[in-house]
């Protein structure tokens, strides 16, 4: 899905650089939000095809940002993959309960991330 618009919501610069470069090399168009509030605002404006959402972020965390997106009918359908450093029992459930489609644990396996992204972009194509 070259050219697909992906919103990356992440507050750590090192992670932003790594993920953005990798995604750009796979020919996605990447925009970056640096906190949860920005992520919700940019999703409302840009309607990305997929969102990568860090969970631990300032202003508004990723879980609240996911809930806000799912509560807005104009953007509620956009697939969201949660990114979290926490590997505590119950975290996956928290992300999924908030409305994330899927979940990937940091440090992110870049190949696994691309596979997940492609899976959800394909599903979107088939259902819209
Ligand atoms: Mn973070």
Boltz pocket constraint, residues with backbone or C-beta under 6 A from the ligand:
constraints:
  - pocket:
      binder: B
      contacts: [[A, 10], [A, 11], [A, 12], [A, 54], [A, 55], [A, 56], [A, 57]]
      max_distance: 6.0
